[in-house]
Amino acid sequence: MDKPEAKGTMLPAARRQWLLEHLAGRGVVRITDIARIMGVTPVTVRRDVNDLAAEGLVERVHGGVRLVAEAPDPSAGTDSAPAIGMVVPSLDYYWPEVIRGAQDSAHERCARLVLRGASYQVDDVRHQVEWMIGSGAVDALLVAPPTRGAGAEELIAWLTALPVPVVLVERSAVSGPYRQHVESVRTDHAAGAELAVRHLHAQGHRGIGLAVSATSPTSGQVREGWHHAMTDLGLRPAPEAQVAAYYEPDWAVDVDRVLDLCAVHHATALVVHSDREAVSLVQRAEERGIHVPADLSVVAYDDEVARFAHPPLTAMRPPKYAVGSTAVQLALDRLTDPPDRPVRRVVLSSELRERASTSAHTPTALL
């Protein structure tokens, strides 16, 4: 193999030819890795990739590139390309990046992803899974089912009895008479909420409130992490509220209730799940003369649209792409591994994205 210094002096045509040869048999390769090997900048690689993509020779994916010829044929049968079914509760919030991760991982391992949208209702999930199993369309399943409420336990038991491997996505559950764990990959949302509290505490905040969606399956974990951090840090009681979704009629009442509670408890910071509620709350706070972050620091949870707010919101970002990618890897491994392979439960960590909605606070100002 040529040295990176030699590649860096190549003419554009020679670089593109080397790039095609390097991609052969490798699946998805990251742009940054290509730039490092070639000894050129990522901008140069992206320019070459754009030229090759225009010719239909390569395909751009999340952070990388692959040969078009290596993408599996969607019309191929399961003998040549294993099909992974994926049932998610939403196609327009949170889940698109999870889907992209699953899609890229499936392509990289020469598999197909068969996507179906459902909801947070047991019957909807079961209907979509029954269609996939009944049509013989899939060899394994990735499912994000409800795990609490009426029918949830029966649904999990039914999923684990299906004739294909099942991996839970952003969920964890047990099933059977011995309460055995189901294979899963999820984000540790409790640890993410705890990190948000500790970030605010390090900035000097001692009154740190919480507002969580009343309908989200993630809310319980976020609340758990908030409680643990508040107790561990020895912080005083602070406002804790369940709120309606920002698009529901009750939200107008709930957002004012949360801001009133912050005033009563002298809270100077707030963790809000999810992004959309956080953005709306900041807007309402400004209308009431409560300035963010001067009067109230806000950390959103999800980081879907937080960066577009005014001011841009500090947010906890779950590893959504990695969740989808890992789920596909678990499903494909289950197809080839021995039947007695131990159940895998993968837990991934969220990341703090600090922006303009949080700032330092002097605790003595509240005494």
WOLINVEN-V176734 format. One line per field, one symbol per residue. phi: phi as a letter, one per 40 degrees, with the letter a starting at -180 (. if undefined). burial: # if it has 24 or more other C-alpha atoms within 12 Angstrom, else .. Layout:
phi=???
burial=???
This chain:
phi=.ccdcccccccdcccccccccccdgbgcbcdcccccccgbcdcccccccccccccgcbbcbdgaaaccccccccccccccadbbcbbbcabbagcdccccccccccccbfbbbbbbcbacbdcccccccccccccgcbbabbbbccbbgcgccccccccccccbcbbcbfababagcbfcccdabaccccccccccccccccchcbbbcabbccbcccdcccccccdccccccgccdbcbacbcccccdccdcccccccccccccfcbaabbbbdcccccccccdcccgccbbdcacbbcbhfcbdcccbcdcdacbccccccccccccccccccbcddccdcbbcbbbcbcbcbccbacbcdcccc
burial=......##......##.###.##..######..##.####...###.##..#....######.#####.###.....#..##########...##.##########################.###.###.##...###########....#..######...###########......#####################..###########.############.##....#..#########....#..##########..####################....####.#############.###########################.......###################......
